[in-house]
């Protein structure tokens, strides 16, 4: 008798991809196209699925069904990226990006849903995600204590920039908050005894590492997503009095962050509207991206071509403050430029449909407390990326693209499990 069932093996592979997210930049190049570390377990899982399907594995014989709006939204999103790639000059780099940001993450999401994951499976992979962020935070703090910082005193560890490190660590704040209350408020016995210490201390370490990145956009995004979580909850533990108290706590934290940074050169450049500040540079980048959209409104400029186009468009603007700009520091501008109007429309349709379902689950009177709590967590994580997307691009990067697609798959799996509880899922 096999140790693992085929669905369990596939979920194990996908969990391995999540654990490898901090090392997503590691790759091997095959025929000019990179294969990243997080993609290898997905290919193994796909091979296992195809083998099981060819052998008539009963656990994978039934196809999953999804509401049309999810299929149409994801289809338009991918089709827009593919058409934008085809309608612009060909490059192996762009083909590799299409594979890494769309094809394999979509396959991973599809495989997750094919295994018909239950609550325990979802909790395990969320715990793996939290573990990956916590381990990354601990190692990053090691870099700090060794004095390995960027030229402007920010913590970046092995990432290309401090913002990239902050992008990866930020979900850990909400994942820790997801596990800590459940361990604290409910009976603790046996293996549960370690969970409060693990999640609570993990939250402190992740916050410490995030503070040292000095990534203002991440700090603001976390606070904004926290407000969303706060006002979505209807459970007794979150009465309006407690919500107001927690809102005041968040406001106090924001005030402390301002005091903490008020004397820094970065903060002074920001509030003083320095003409060479990071904000001034981004405004110039957004203006350049806006002109690209005006010139290429339908198909965009092609996936992975922003740096090339950005340099070509310099002639229309004063000398750039920043020259190495792979993405336009705005998720929504990047989506329009790299997936065209079709992809942008598909993205909004997909995200709107998903958020609607998660919101209904979070506010449902008939859903279990676990379902409401987990749907709120998933909404908070997507809100984090959505707010961050106003000033940066939390998608067009290997680990972030995988996290986005898997996050949507986790939500759809939770929706399916909730409908199954109500005997509505067939």
The 8 nearest C-alpha neighbors of each residue, nearest first, counted from 0:
[[1, 2, 3, 4, 5, 7, 8, 56],
 [2, 0, 3, 4, 5, 8, 7, 6],
 [1, 3, 0, 4, 8, 7, 5, 6],
 [4, 2, 1, 7, 8, 5, 6, 0],
 [3, 5, 7, 6, 8, 1, 2, 58],
 [4, 6, 8, 7, 9, 3, 51, 47],
 [7, 5, 114, 9, 8, 4, 10, 58],
 [8, 6, 10, 4, 5, 9, 3, 11],
 [7, 9, 11, 5, 10, 6, 3, 4],
 [10, 8, 44, 6, 12, 11, 7, 5],
 [9, 11, 13, 7, 12, 8, 14, 6],
 [12, 10, 8, 14, 9, 13, 7, 15],
 [13, 11, 15, 40, 9, 10, 14, 44],
 [14, 12, 16, 10, 15, 11, 41, 9],
 [13, 15, 11, 17, 16, 12, 124, 10],
 [14, 16, 12, 18, 13, 17, 19, 11],
 [17, 15, 37, 13, 19, 14, 18, 40],
 [16, 18, 14, 20, 19, 15, 128, 13],
 [17, 19, 15, 131, 16, 20, 127, 14],
 [18, 20, 16, 22, 17, 21, 37, 15],
 [19, 21, 23, 17, 22, 398, 18, 37],
 [22, 20, 19, 23, 135, 131, 18, 398],
 [23, 21, 20, 19, 24, 25, 36, 37],
 [22, 24, 20, 25, 36, 21, 37, 398],
 [23, 25, 22, 26, 35, 397, 36, 21],
 [26, 24, 23, 36, 35, 22, 27, 34],
 [27, 25, 35, 34, 36, 33, 24, 28],
 [26, 28, 34, 33, 29, 35, 25, 36],
 [29, 27, 33, 32, 31, 34, 26, 30],
 [28, 30, 32, 31, 33, 27, 34, 26],
 [31, 29, 32, 28, 33, 91, 27, 34],
 [30, 32, 29, 28, 33, 91, 92, 95],
 [31, 33, 29, 28, 95, 30, 91, 34],
 [34, 32, 28, 27, 26, 29, 35, 95],
 [33, 35, 27, 26, 28, 38, 32, 36],
 [36, 34, 26, 38, 37, 25, 23, 33],
 [35, 37, 38, 23, 25, 39, 26, 34],
 [38, 36, 16, 35, 19, 23, 39, 20],
 [39, 37, 41, 35, 36, 40, 42, 34],
 [38, 40, 42, 41, 36, 37, 43, 35],
 [41, 39, 43, 12, 42, 38, 16, 44],
 [42, 40, 44, 38, 43, 39, 107, 45],
 [41, 43, 45, 39, 44, 40, 46, 38],
 [44, 42, 40, 46, 41, 45, 47, 39],
 [43, 45, 9, 41, 47, 42, 46, 12],
 [46, 44, 42, 48, 47, 43, 41, 49],
 [45, 47, 43, 49, 44, 48, 42, 50],
 [48, 46, 44, 50, 45, 49, 51, 43],
 [47, 49, 45, 51, 50, 46, 52, 44],
 [50, 48, 52, 46, 51, 47, 53, 45],
 [49, 51, 47, 53, 48, 52, 46, 54],
 [52, 50, 54, 48, 56, 53, 49, 47],
 [51, 53, 49, 55, 54, 50, 56, 48],
 [54, 52, 50, 51, 55, 49, 56, 48],
 [53, 55, 51, 52, 56, 50, 49, 57],
 [56, 54, 52, 53, 57, 51, 60, 59],
 [57, 55, 51, 58, 52, 59, 54, 60],
 [56, 58, 60, 59, 55, 61, 52, 51],
 [59, 57, 56, 60, 6, 61, 5, 114],
 [60, 58, 57, 56, 61, 52, 113, 114],
 [59, 61, 57, 58, 56, 62, 55, 52],
 [62, 60, 59, 63, 58, 57, 113, 64],
 [63, 61, 60, 64, 113, 59, 112, 65],
 [62, 64, 113, 61, 65, 112, 115, 109],
 [65, 63, 62, 66, 425, 67, 424, 415],
 [64, 66, 67, 63, 69, 70, 411, 68],
 [67, 65, 68, 69, 70, 64, 71, 352],
 [68, 66, 70, 69, 71, 65, 72, 64],
 [67, 69, 71, 70, 66, 72, 352, 349],
 [70, 68, 72, 67, 349, 71, 66, 73],
 [69, 71, 67, 73, 68, 72, 74, 66],
 [72, 70, 74, 68, 69, 73, 67, 75],
 [73, 71, 345, 349, 69, 348, 75, 74],
 [72, 74, 76, 70, 75, 71, 349, 69],
 [75, 73, 71, 77, 72, 76, 70, 78],
 [74, 76, 345, 78, 72, 77, 73, 342],
 [77, 75, 342, 345, 73, 79, 346, 74],
 [76, 78, 80, 74, 79, 75, 73, 81],
 [79, 77, 75, 81, 80, 76, 74, 82],
 [78, 80, 342, 338, 341, 82, 76, 77],
 [79, 81, 338, 83, 77, 78, 82, 342],
 [82, 80, 78, 84, 79, 83, 77, 85],
 [83, 81, 85, 79, 84, 80, 86, 78],
 [84, 82, 301, 298, 80, 86, 81, 338],
 [83, 85, 301, 81, 82, 87, 86, 302],
 [84, 86, 82, 83, 87, 81, 89, 88],
 [87, 85, 83, 84, 82, 298, 88, 301],
 [86, 88, 85, 301, 84, 83, 89, 300],
 [89, 87, 90, 86, 85, 84, 301, 300],
 [90, 88, 87, 91, 85, 84, 93, 94],
 [91, 89, 92, 93, 94, 88, 84, 95],
 [90, 92, 94, 93, 95, 32, 31, 89],
 [91, 93, 95, 90, 94, 96, 32, 303],
 [92, 94, 96, 90, 303, 95, 91, 302],
 [95, 93, 91, 97, 96, 92, 98, 90],
 [94, 96, 98, 92, 93, 97, 32, 99],
 [95, 97, 99, 93, 98, 94, 100, 92],
 [98, 96, 94, 95, 100, 101, 99, 93],
 [97, 99, 102, 95, 96, 101, 100, 103],
 [100, 98, 96, 97, 101, 103, 95, 102],
 [101, 99, 400, 97, 96, 98, 397, 104],
 [100, 102, 97, 104, 98, 99, 105, 103],
 [103, 101, 98, 105, 104, 106, 99, 97],
 [102, 104, 106, 105, 99, 101, 98, 107],
 [105, 103, 107, 401, 106, 101, 102, 404],
 [106, 104, 108, 102, 103, 107, 101, 109],
 [105, 107, 103, 109, 104, 108, 110, 102],
 [108, 106, 104, 110, 105, 109, 41, 103],
 [109, 107, 105, 111, 408, 405, 106, 110],
 [108, 110, 106, 112, 111, 107, 105, 113],
 [111, 109, 113, 107, 112, 108, 106, 114],
 [112, 110, 108, 109, 113, 114, 107, 10],
 [111, 113, 109, 115, 114, 110, 412, 108],
 [114, 112, 110, 115, 111, 109, 63, 59],
 [113, 115, 6, 112, 111, 116, 110, 59],
 [116, 114, 112, 113, 117, 412, 111, 6],
 [117, 115, 120, 114, 412, 121, 112, 118],
 [116, 118, 120, 119, 121, 416, 115, 412],
 [119, 117, 121, 120, 122, 116, 413, 416],
 [118, 120, 122, 121, 117, 123, 116, 124],
 [121, 119, 123, 117, 118, 122, 116, 124],
 [120, 122, 118, 124, 119, 123, 125, 117],
 [123, 121, 119, 125, 120, 124, 126, 118],
 [124, 122, 126, 120, 121, 125, 127, 119],
 [123, 125, 127, 126, 121, 14, 122, 128],
 [126, 124, 128, 122, 127, 123, 121, 129],
 [125, 127, 129, 123, 124, 128, 122, 130],
 [128, 126, 124, 130, 125, 129, 131, 18],
 [129, 127, 125, 131, 126, 130, 17, 124],
 [128, 130, 126, 132, 171, 127, 131, 174],
 [129, 131, 127, 133, 128, 132, 126, 134],
 [130, 132, 128, 134, 129, 18, 133, 135],
 [133, 131, 135, 129, 168, 130, 134, 171],
 [134, 132, 136, 130, 135, 131, 201, 129],
 [133, 135, 137, 131, 136, 132, 130, 138],
 [134, 136, 132, 138, 133, 137, 139, 131],
 [135, 137, 139, 133, 205, 134, 138, 208],
 [138, 136, 134, 140, 139, 135, 133, 141],
 [137, 139, 141, 135, 140, 136, 134, 142],
 [140, 138, 136, 142, 156, 141, 137, 135],
 [141, 139, 143, 137, 142, 138, 136, 208],
 [140, 142, 138, 139, 144, 143, 145, 137],
 [143, 141, 139, 145, 147, 140, 144, 156],
 [144, 142, 140, 146, 141, 145, 147, 154],
 [143, 145, 141, 146, 142, 140, 147, 139],
 [144, 146, 142, 143, 147, 141, 140, 148],
 [147, 145, 143, 144, 148, 142, 141, 152],
 [146, 148, 142, 145, 143, 149, 156, 154],
 [149, 147, 154, 152, 153, 146, 155, 143],
 [148, 150, 153, 152, 151, 154, 155, 147],
 [149, 151, 152, 148, 153, 147, 154, 155],
 [152, 150, 149, 153, 148, 265, 264, 154],
 [151, 153, 149, 148, 150, 154, 211, 212],
 [154, 152, 212, 149, 148, 151, 211, 213],
 [153, 155, 212, 148, 211, 161, 156, 149],
 [154, 156, 161, 160, 158, 164, 157, 153],
 [155, 157, 139, 158, 142, 154, 147, 164],
 [158, 156, 155, 159, 139, 164, 160, 142],
 [159, 157, 160, 155, 156, 164, 163, 161],
 [158, 160, 157, 163, 155, 161, 164, 156],
 [161, 159, 155, 163, 162, 158, 164, 149],
 [160, 162, 155, 164, 212, 163, 154, 153],
 [163, 161, 165, 160, 164, 214, 166, 212],
 [164, 162, 166, 160, 165, 161, 158, 167],
 [163, 165, 161, 162, 167, 166, 155, 158],
 [164, 166, 162, 168, 163, 167, 209, 169],
 [167, 165, 163, 164, 169, 168, 162, 217],
 [166, 168, 165, 164, 169, 163, 170, 132],
 [167, 169, 165, 132, 171, 166, 170, 164],
 [168, 170, 171, 166, 167, 172, 165, 217],
 [171, 169, 172, 173, 168, 380, 174, 167],
 [170, 172, 174, 169, 129, 173, 168, 132],
 [173, 171, 170, 175, 174, 169, 202, 176],
 [174, 172, 176, 175, 171, 170, 177, 376],
 [173, 175, 171, 177, 176, 172, 129, 170],
 [176, 174, 198, 177, 178, 172, 173, 202],
 [175, 177, 173, 179, 174, 178, 172, 180],
 [178, 176, 174, 175, 179, 173, 180, 376],
 [177, 179, 175, 181, 176, 180, 198, 182],
 [178, 180, 182, 198, 195, 176, 181, 177],
 [181, 179, 183, 182, 184, 178, 177, 176],
 [182, 180, 183, 179, 178, 184, 185, 177],
 [181, 183, 179, 180, 195, 185, 194, 184],
 [184, 182, 180, 181, 185, 195, 179, 187],
 [183, 185, 181, 180, 182, 186, 187, 179],
 [184, 186, 182, 183, 181, 187, 180, 191],
 [187, 185, 188, 184, 182, 183, 191, 181],
 [186, 188, 191, 192, 185, 182, 189, 183],
 [187, 189, 191, 192, 190, 186, 193, 185],
 [188, 190, 191, 192, 187, 193, 186, 194],
 [189, 191, 192, 188, 193, 194, 187, 182],
 [192, 190, 187, 188, 194, 189, 193, 182],
 [191, 193, 190, 187, 188, 194, 189, 195],
 [194, 192, 191, 196, 195, 197, 190, 189],
 [193, 195, 197, 191, 196, 192, 182, 198],
 [196, 194, 179, 182, 198, 197, 199, 193],
 [197, 195, 199, 194, 193, 198, 200, 201],
 [196, 198, 194, 195, 200, 199, 201, 193],
 [197, 199, 201, 175, 179, 195, 200, 196],
 [200, 198, 202, 196, 201, 195, 197, 179],
 [199, 201, 203, 202, 197, 198, 196, 204],
 [202, 200, 198, 204, 199, 203, 197, 133],
 [201, 203, 205, 199, 200, 204, 175, 172],
 [204, 202, 200, 206, 201, 205, 207, 199],
 [205, 203, 207, 201, 206, 202, 208, 200],
 [204, 206, 208, 202, 136, 207, 203, 201],
 [207, 205, 209, 203, 204, 208, 210, 202],
 [208, 206, 204, 210, 205, 209, 203, 211],
 [207, 209, 211, 205, 210, 206, 136, 140],
 [210, 208, 206, 212, 211, 207, 165, 205],
 [211, 209, 207, 208, 212, 213, 206, 214],
 [210, 212, 208, 213, 209, 154, 153, 207],
 [211, 213, 154, 153, 209, 161, 214, 210],
 [214, 212, 211, 210, 215, 153, 209, 161],
 [213, 215, 212, 217, 216, 162, 218, 165],
 [216, 214, 218, 217, 213, 219, 220, 212],
 [215, 217, 219, 218, 214, 220, 387, 390],
 [216, 218, 220, 215, 219, 214, 221, 165],
 [219, 217, 215, 221, 220, 216, 222, 214],
 [218, 220, 222, 216, 217, 221, 223, 215],
 [221, 219, 217, 223, 383, 222, 218, 386],
 [222, 220, 224, 218, 223, 219, 225, 383],
 [221, 223, 225, 219, 220, 224, 218, 226],
 [224, 222, 220, 226, 225, 221, 219, 227],
 [223, 225, 227, 221, 383, 379, 226, 382],
 [226, 224, 222, 228, 227, 223, 221, 229],
 [225, 227, 229, 223, 224, 228, 230, 222],
 [226, 228, 224, 225, 229, 230, 231, 379],
 [229, 227, 225, 231, 226, 230, 379, 375],
 [228, 230, 226, 227, 231, 232, 225, 242],
 [229, 231, 227, 232, 228, 226, 242, 233],
 [232, 230, 228, 229, 227, 233, 361, 375],
 [231, 233, 230, 234, 229, 237, 228, 361],
 [232, 234, 237, 231, 235, 362, 238, 230],
 [233, 235, 236, 237, 232, 238, 368, 371],
 [236, 234, 237, 238, 233, 232, 239, 241],
 [235, 237, 234, 238, 241, 233, 232, 242],
 [238, 236, 235, 234, 241, 242, 233, 232],
 [237, 239, 241, 240, 235, 236, 242, 233],
 [240, 238, 242, 241, 243, 237, 244, 230],
 [239, 241, 243, 238, 242, 244, 237, 245],
 [240, 242, 244, 238, 239, 243, 237, 245],
 [243, 241, 239, 245, 244, 240, 237, 246],
 [242, 244, 246, 240, 245, 241, 239, 247],
 [243, 245, 241, 247, 242, 246, 248, 240],
 [244, 246, 248, 242, 247, 243, 241, 249],
 [247, 245, 243, 249, 248, 244, 242, 250],
 [246, 248, 250, 244, 245, 249, 251, 243],
 [247, 249, 245, 251, 246, 250, 252, 244],
 [250, 248, 252, 246, 251, 247, 253, 245],
 [251, 249, 247, 253, 248, 252, 254, 246],
 [252, 250, 248, 254, 249, 253, 247, 255],
 [251, 253, 249, 255, 254, 250, 248, 256],
 [252, 254, 250, 256, 251, 255, 249, 257],
 [255, 253, 251, 257, 252, 256, 250, 258],
 [256, 254, 258, 252, 257, 253, 259, 251],
 [257, 255, 259, 253, 254, 258, 260, 252],
 [256, 258, 254, 260, 255, 259, 261, 253],
 [259, 257, 255, 261, 256, 260, 254, 262],
 [260, 258, 256, 257, 261, 255, 262, 263],
 [261, 259, 257, 263, 258, 262, 266, 256],
 [262, 260, 258, 257, 263, 266, 259, 267],
 [261, 263, 260, 264, 267, 266, 259, 258],
 [264, 262, 266, 260, 265, 261, 267, 259],
 [263, 265, 267, 266, 268, 262, 261, 269],
 [264, 266, 268, 263, 267, 269, 276, 260],
 [267, 265, 269, 263, 268, 264, 261, 260],
 [266, 268, 264, 269, 270, 265, 271, 263],
 [269, 267, 273, 271, 265, 266, 276, 270],
 [268, 270, 266, 272, 267, 271, 276, 265],
 [271, 269, 267, 272, 268, 266, 273, 265],
 [270, 272, 268, 273, 269, 267, 266, 274],
 [273, 271, 269, 270, 268, 274, 276, 279],
 [272, 274, 268, 276, 275, 271, 269, 279],
 [273, 275, 276, 279, 272, 280, 268, 278],
 [274, 276, 273, 279, 280, 320, 277, 268],
 [277, 275, 273, 279, 278, 268, 274, 269],
 [276, 278, 280, 279, 281, 275, 269, 268],
 [277, 279, 281, 276, 280, 282, 269, 272],
 [280, 278, 282, 276, 281, 277, 274, 275],
 [279, 281, 277, 283, 278, 282, 320, 284],
 [282, 280, 284, 278, 283, 279, 285, 277],
 [281, 283, 285, 279, 284, 280, 286, 278],
 [282, 284, 286, 280, 281, 285, 287, 279],
 [285, 283, 281, 287, 282, 286, 327, 288],
 [286, 284, 288, 282, 287, 283, 289, 281],
 [287, 285, 289, 283, 284, 288, 282, 290],
 [286, 288, 284, 290, 285, 289, 283, 291],
 [289, 287, 285, 291, 286, 290, 284, 292],
 [290, 288, 286, 292, 287, 291, 285, 293],
 [289, 291, 293, 287, 292, 288, 294, 286],
 [292, 290, 288, 294, 289, 293, 295, 287],
 [293, 291, 296, 295, 289, 294, 290, 288],
 [292, 294, 290, 291, 296, 295, 289, 288],
 [293, 295, 291, 292, 296, 290, 299, 289],
 [296, 294, 292, 299, 293, 297, 291, 298],
 [297, 295, 292, 293, 299, 294, 298, 340],
 [298, 296, 340, 339, 295, 299, 341, 292],
 [299, 297, 339, 83, 295, 296, 340, 300],
 [298, 300, 336, 339, 295, 337, 301, 297],
 [299, 301, 336, 337, 87, 295, 304, 298],
 [302, 300, 84, 83, 337, 87, 299, 304],
 [301, 303, 337, 93, 304, 84, 80, 83],
 [302, 304, 93, 305, 301, 96, 337, 92],
 [305, 303, 307, 302, 306, 301, 308, 300],
 [304, 306, 308, 307, 309, 303, 325, 326],
 [307, 305, 325, 309, 308, 324, 304, 310],
 [306, 308, 305, 310, 304, 309, 311, 325],
 [309, 307, 311, 305, 310, 306, 312, 304],
 [310, 308, 306, 312, 311, 307, 305, 313],
 [309, 311, 313, 312, 308, 307, 306, 322],
 [310, 312, 308, 309, 313, 307, 314, 306],
 [313, 311, 309, 314, 310, 315, 308, 287],
 [314, 312, 310, 315, 316, 311, 309, 318],
 [313, 315, 312, 316, 311, 317, 310, 318],
 [314, 316, 313, 312, 317, 287, 311, 290],
 [317, 315, 313, 314, 318, 319, 312, 287],
 [316, 318, 319, 315, 313, 314, 283, 320],
 [319, 317, 316, 320, 313, 314, 321, 322],
 [318, 320, 321, 317, 322, 313, 283, 280],
 [319, 321, 280, 318, 275, 322, 283, 279],
 [322, 320, 319, 323, 280, 324, 284, 281],
 [321, 323, 324, 319, 320, 310, 309, 306],
 [322, 324, 321, 325, 306, 310, 309, 326],
 [323, 325, 326, 306, 322, 327, 321, 309],
 [324, 326, 306, 305, 323, 327, 303, 304],
 [325, 327, 324, 328, 305, 333, 306, 392],
 [328, 326, 329, 333, 284, 285, 288, 332],
 [329, 391, 327, 392, 390, 326, 330, 281],
 [330, 328, 391, 390, 392, 389, 332, 388],
 [329, 331, 392, 388, 333, 332, 391, 334],
 [330, 332, 334, 333, 329, 335, 388, 389],
 [331, 333, 335, 329, 334, 330, 336, 327],
 [334, 332, 336, 330, 331, 335, 337, 327],
 [335, 333, 331, 337, 338, 332, 336, 343],
 [334, 336, 339, 332, 343, 333, 338, 337],
 [335, 337, 299, 333, 300, 334, 339, 338],
 [336, 338, 302, 301, 334, 299, 335, 333],
 [339, 337, 80, 342, 79, 334, 83, 335],
 [340, 338, 298, 299, 335, 297, 341, 342],
 [339, 341, 343, 297, 342, 335, 344, 298],
 [342, 340, 79, 344, 339, 343, 75, 345],
 [341, 343, 79, 76, 338, 345, 344, 339],
 [342, 344, 340, 346, 345, 335, 341, 334],
 [345, 343, 341, 347, 342, 346, 340, 348],
 [346, 344, 72, 76, 75, 342, 348, 343],
 [345, 347, 343, 349, 76, 344, 348, 342],
 [346, 348, 350, 344, 349, 345, 351, 343],
 [349, 347, 345, 72, 351, 346, 350, 352],
 [350, 348, 72, 346, 352, 347, 69, 351],
 [349, 351, 353, 347, 352, 348, 354, 346],
 [350, 352, 354, 348, 353, 349, 347, 355],
 [353, 351, 355, 349, 350, 354, 348, 356],
 [352, 354, 350, 356, 355, 351, 349, 357],
 [355, 353, 357, 351, 356, 352, 358, 350],
 [354, 356, 358, 352, 353, 357, 351, 359],
 [357, 355, 359, 353, 358, 354, 360, 352],
 [356, 358, 360, 354, 374, 359, 355, 361],
 [357, 359, 361, 355, 360, 356, 354, 362],
 [360, 358, 356, 362, 357, 361, 363, 355],
 [361, 359, 357, 363, 358, 362, 371, 356],
 [360, 362, 371, 358, 359, 374, 375, 363],
 [363, 361, 359, 360, 358, 364, 371, 233],
 [364, 362, 360, 366, 365, 359, 361, 371],
 [363, 365, 366, 362, 367, 360, 361, 371],
 [364, 366, 363, 367, 421, 360, 362, 368],
 [367, 365, 363, 364, 370, 371, 368, 360],
 [366, 368, 370, 369, 371, 365, 417, 364],
 [367, 369, 371, 370, 372, 366, 234, 373],
 [370, 368, 372, 367, 371, 373, 366, 374],
 [371, 369, 367, 373, 368, 372, 374, 366],
 [372, 370, 361, 368, 374, 369, 373, 360],
 [371, 373, 369, 375, 370, 374, 368, 376],
 [372, 374, 376, 370, 375, 371, 369, 377],
 [373, 375, 377, 371, 357, 376, 361, 372],
 [376, 374, 378, 372, 373, 377, 361, 379],
 [375, 377, 373, 379, 374, 378, 380, 372],
 [378, 376, 374, 380, 379, 375, 373, 381],
 [377, 379, 375, 381, 376, 380, 382, 374],
 [380, 378, 382, 376, 224, 377, 381, 228],
 [381, 379, 383, 377, 382, 378, 170, 376],
 [380, 382, 384, 378, 383, 379, 385, 377],
 [383, 381, 385, 379, 380, 384, 224, 378],
 [384, 382, 380, 381, 224, 220, 385, 386],
 [383, 385, 387, 381, 382, 386, 388, 393],
 [386, 384, 382, 388, 387, 383, 381, 389],
 [387, 385, 388, 383, 220, 384, 389, 382],
 [386, 388, 384, 389, 385, 220, 390, 391],
 [389, 387, 330, 391, 385, 386, 392, 329],
 [388, 390, 329, 387, 386, 391, 330, 385],
 [389, 391, 329, 388, 328, 387, 216, 392],
 [328, 392, 390, 329, 388, 330, 387, 389],
 [391, 393, 330, 329, 388, 328, 394, 395],
 [394, 392, 399, 388, 384, 391, 395, 330],
 [393, 395, 400, 399, 396, 392, 403, 330],
 [396, 394, 400, 393, 392, 100, 397, 399],
 [395, 397, 399, 394, 398, 400, 100, 393],
 [396, 398, 400, 399, 23, 100, 401, 99],
 [399, 397, 401, 20, 400, 23, 396, 402],
 [400, 398, 402, 394, 396, 401, 397, 393],
 [399, 401, 394, 403, 100, 397, 402, 398],
 [402, 400, 104, 398, 404, 399, 403, 405],
 [401, 403, 399, 405, 400, 404, 406, 398],
 [404, 402, 400, 406, 401, 405, 399, 407],
 [403, 405, 407, 406, 401, 402, 104, 108],
 [406, 404, 408, 402, 407, 108, 403, 401],
 [405, 407, 409, 403, 404, 408, 402, 410],
 [406, 408, 410, 404, 405, 409, 411, 403],
 [407, 409, 405, 411, 108, 410, 406, 412],
 [410, 408, 412, 406, 407, 411, 405, 413],
 [409, 411, 413, 407, 408, 412, 414, 406],
 [412, 410, 414, 408, 413, 409, 415, 407],
 [411, 413, 415, 409, 414, 410, 112, 408],
 [412, 414, 410, 416, 411, 415, 417, 409],
 [415, 413, 411, 417, 412, 416, 410, 418],
 [414, 416, 412, 418, 413, 417, 419, 411],
 [415, 417, 419, 413, 414, 418, 412, 420],
 [418, 416, 414, 420, 419, 415, 413, 421],
 [419, 417, 424, 423, 421, 415, 420, 416],
 [418, 420, 422, 424, 416, 421, 417, 423],
 [421, 419, 417, 418, 422, 416, 423, 424],
 [420, 422, 418, 419, 423, 417, 424, 366],
 [423, 421, 419, 420, 424, 418, 425, 417],
 [424, 422, 418, 421, 419, 425, 420, 417],
 [425, 423, 419, 418, 422, 415, 421, 416],
 [424, 423, 419, 422, 64, 418, 63, 415]]
